[in-house]
Amino acid sequence: MTTKSKSYPLINELECKGCGNCTYACPLNLLELGDVINKRGYVFVQYCGTGCIGCGNCFYACPEFGAIEVINSEEE
């Protein structure tokens, strides 16, 4: 039985202020500014799909507490 890790950034659309720091910090360029405005009037960042390696660079680059979290889970 083999398990592989599935990682992805979980973006809190309400807390994200669209500064773009995480988009520059992602080594695989998997984050981008979207075109939807949140309830606070900011365009927020969106995850572009698959391929996240779970490095956490986006989390550490984000100045907003709770705006982004990196999920690392194992699946069989």
Residue, then its C-alpha position, 0 to 999 in steps of 0.5 A: m500500500t502506497t500513500k501519496s501526499k496531496s497538498y493545496p493552498l486553502i484561500n479564505e476569500l474574505e480575508c485575502k486583500g489581493c496583495g499578490n505576495c503569495t503569487y510571487a512566492c509560489p515556486l510553481n506559479l500556481l496562484e493568480l489574482g482572480d477577477v471576482i471581488n470579495k465582500r470587502g471590495y478586494v480581488f482575491v487570489q485563486y489556486c490554479g488547479t493541481g501541482c502544489i508541493g506544500c512548501g508553505n511559501c505562500f503562507y509565509a509571504c501573506p501579511e493577512f492572518g488567516a487568508i491562506e493555509v496550506i493543507n497537506s493530507e495523505e491519500e491512499 
